[in-house]
Structures are given as C-alpha cells and as structure tokens.
Amino acid sequence: MFGIIIVFPNKDNAVQIQNMLMHQGLPVKEVCTTGAQALKAAETLDEGIVICGYKYNDMVYTELREYLSEAMEMVLIASADRWSSGHASGVLGLSMPFRAYDLVNTVNMLTVSMQKKRKKKRFVKKEREPKEQALIDQAKNLLMSRNNMTEEQAHKYLQKTSMDNQTTLIETAQMVLSIMSE
C-alpha cells in the first residue's frame, strides 16, 4: 500500500501541506508531529513518501531517514541555511519558502519514479534452483532428440504447453519426461 506521511513539529503546518496535497488528489496517510509517530505510520505502508521538516521533538530528519525502510522516499522542506550543511542520501529537498506547485510536482515525480522501480522489480529474471533447471534441460534434450527440435523450439514448446495447461514450466517438464519416457 502506498501513502504519504507528513511530519512537522507544528501540526498546523503539517495540516496545511496535507490540504495542498489532498486538494490535488494525493493520498495522505497520516499527519505526525514526532519522528516516532512517522515511523509507526510508515510500518503500515509497503512504500510511500515522507514529507518532513528539519527537526521534531524527538529526532532530526537524518535519524528518521535512517530508520525508514528503503521503500520510503523522503522530501525535506527546510530553509536554505539548513541545506548548506548538506543532507542525508535518499532525501530530496525543497527550499522554504516553497510554492504548492513545486511540492505537488516533486511528489508526483517521486510517485512515478517509485512506480517505475516497482515495475522493474517485477521483471527481474529469477534464478531457478539447480534441480529445477536440470529438469527443464532434461525435458528440452528429450524433445530435441526425439522430435528433431532446436533448443529454442523445445523451450518455446515447454513454455506454450505450460501456458495452455496453466501449469508451471517445471510441472510441464515433468509431464513431458513422464509421457515420453514410457
């Protein structure tokens, strides 16, 4: 689940930012005044964005960033003199005073970036167990020798049969081996 957490020691400031974002249709999960509250709220999210000020009653933004998961992005809203000392990695900054337009664009940019990362993660090729890969290779070799197929054709045959039968590639390889070995 995705959401936005806003953390400022002054609740009125946090509520103003919440209103700006919600007016644009962005999902604000929670408004917090301490880092501990923000961490608790972040535990309920798979990913999200923390929009925060420089310092809260119980910690500063660098500590909060350290305790947040990598799936959480952070936008620090602070005056220019706070930036002169640098900022923690994984933190995007927005100088005070800021325009609502800049904040909304920053949040939208981060949201798109997170969606791209999520998609990219889904398409990362998973390594098979050696036993499973050996089973698939054995089925392909049997198809190649008995049906005069190339390695590519045998693999495509296993994939298509797997999809048609709504089985995994491993189950299909096992079926091919049991049927053709008889």
Salt bridges, closest charged atoms under 4 A:
GLU47 OE2 - ARG118 NH2 2.35
GLU73 OE2 - LYS117 NZ 3.18
ASP102 OD1 - ARG99 NH2 3.28
ASP137 OD1 - LYS140 NZ 3.86
GLU151 OE2 - LYS140 NZ 2.56
GLU152 OE2 - LYS156 NZ 3.31
ASP164 OD2 - LYS160 NZ 2.82
